[in-house]
Every structure is written in structure tokens, then in C-alpha cells.
């Protein structure tokens, strides 16, 4: 079973890894979730990555969340390109 890695953009400056994990767990198994942060602060850079348990889980999450509002921000969710 292939996994699906998602880009999730439109996160707030205060977004946490656990908050991102909780947002996606409704749509399937979340293997890893992390919010990218600026090096010199604790603020979120506004995006993160989530590795879902399967491609099907990832596609279900995209269907539900891409374009949805979350904490007053519009989310952008899509599959990342597989490694070459």
C-alpha cells in the first residue's frame, strides 16, 4: 500500500504539529505531521506536510479540505510529488 504525502498551506502563525495531525486524522491514518517554522521564531511559516497511511486517505483529505476555511484561513491541500 503506497502512502500519500500532503502539502497543507494556509495555516495560521500559531499552528502546531498536533493541531495539523488532528485536522487530518478524520480522513485516515496520519503517519507524520509537521508544521514548517521560521528559523528565528516559533511562528508557523503557514504550511506543513502530512504523511497519510495510504494514498486513498490522502485523496479523501484533499477532497474534504482543499479550499476549506480553517481558523480564518483558506486551506490549500495537495499531494506532493513522489521522489524521482
C-alpha positions in Angstrom: 0.0 0.0 0.0 1.5 3.3 -1.0 1.4 6.3 1.3 0.3 9.8 0.4 2.3 12.8 1.4 0.3 16.0 1.5 1.2 19.7 1.4 -1.1 21.7 3.6 -1.0 25.5 3.1 -3.0 28.3 4.7 -2.1 27.5 8.3 -2.1 30.2 10.9 1.1 31.5 12.5 0.2 29.6 15.7 -0.5 26.3 14.1 1.1 23.3 15.8 2.1 19.8 14.7 -0.6 18.2 16.9 -3.3 20.6 15.5 -2.4 19.6 12.0 -2.4 15.9 12.9 -5.9 16.3 14.5 -7.2 18.1 11.4 -6.2 15.3 9.1 -6.9 12.2 11.3 -10.6 12.4 10.5 -9.8 11.3 7.0 -7.5 8.3 7.8 -4.3 7.3 9.5 -1.7 10.1 10.0 1.8 8.7 10.0 3.6 12.0 10.4 2.6 15.7 10.5 4.7 18.7 10.9 4.3 22.4 10.5 7.3 24.3 8.9 8.5 27.1 11.2 10.7 30.1 10.7 14.3 29.5 12.0 14.4 32.6 14.2 10.9 32.4 15.7 8.3 29.9 16.9 5.8 31.1 14.3 4.5 28.8 11.6 5.6 29.6 8.0 1.9 28.9 7.1 2.3 25.4 5.7 3.2 21.9 6.7 3.4 18.3 5.4 1.4 15.3 6.4 2.1 11.7 5.5 -1.1 9.7 5.5 -1.3 5.9 5.9 -2.5 5.4 2.3 -3.0 7.3 -0.9 -6.7 6.8 -0.5 -6.6 8.5 2.9 -4.7 11.4 1.3 -7.2 11.8 -1.6 -10.1 11.7 0.9 -8.4 14.5 2.9 -7.8 16.6 -0.3 -11.4 16.2 -1.3 -12.6 17.4 2.1 -10.1 20.1 2.9 -8.8 21.8 -0.2 -10.4 25.3 -0.3 -12.0 24.8 3.2 -11.7 27.5 5.8 -9.7 26.7 9.0 -9.0 29.3 11.7 -10.0 32.1 9.3 -7.6 30.9 6.6 -8.4 29.1 3.3 -6.5 25.8 3.2 -4.6 24.6 0.1 -4.1 20.8 0.2 -2.5 18.6 -2.5 -0.3 15.6 -2.9 3.4 16.3 -3.1 5.4 14.9 -6.0 6.9 11.4 -5.4 10.7 11.3 -5.2 12.4 10.8 -8.5 
